[in-house]
Amino acid sequence: MKVVLLKDVKGTGKKGDVKEVKDGFARFLISKSSAKLANSQALNELSMQKSAEEFHKQENKEKAQEISNIIGGKKVTLRLKAGENGNLFGAVTNKDIAKKVNEIFGTKVDKHSVMLDTNIKECGIYDVLVKLYPEITATIKVEVLPE
């Protein structure tokens, strides 16, 4: 019997897969709300769902590309309290950088998108990678100055 999986089923398939299973197992999956019969309506719904997901992925990719074009190669300046030797009282984190980028450019960059190996603890200019989408990145310059 053909079923459309509504959830990931270990050893059978992932959500959205159409699988041929034995009748008893199909009834079990249907009773547990893990699958439904693969009739024309279910297959049509699955097709519509996949096309909607693809549309949203493409839309998110385009938004990420726009943000990359806006912030790529630009410079962000942060002023923080620092000692005489240039060491900061505290550190610049990815959250601080994301907040400043959003404030200056009016974008929505998540703090998890800002890739810092370690927090910045000294004044200077740093190249910081912002990963906006799996294959879309932007590099910005972060200038840390004493207050």
C-alpha positions, 0 to 999 in steps of 0.5 A: 500500500502506498502512503505519504509520510507525515513524520520521519519514520525510522527505517522507512523514510523522511517526512514528505516521502511517498513509500510502498509499505505492507498493509499492516504497517500502513494501517499502523502508521495511519493510526499513529498519524505518521502517514496517510494514504497516497491517494490523488488528493494527498499527492496533490497536497504534497506537491503544493507543499513542496512547491511552497517550500521551494518558493520560500527558500528562494525568497529567503535566498533573495533577501540574503543576497540583498542584505549581502549587497547592502553590507558587503565591504562596508565598515562598522565603527564601535566605540568602547571603553579601553585602557591606555594600551588599547585593551578593551574593558570587556569584549566585542561579541557577535551580538554587538556587531549584529546590533550595530549593523542592523542599526546602521544599515536597517537590515535584519542580521541575526547574531548567529550569522556573525562569524567570530572565532573569538570575541574582539578584546583590543582596539583595531580593524577586523574583517568579520564574515557574516553568513546570511544563507548557506552559500551567501556571505558578506565580509564587513570591516569592524573598527573598534575605537577607544571611547 
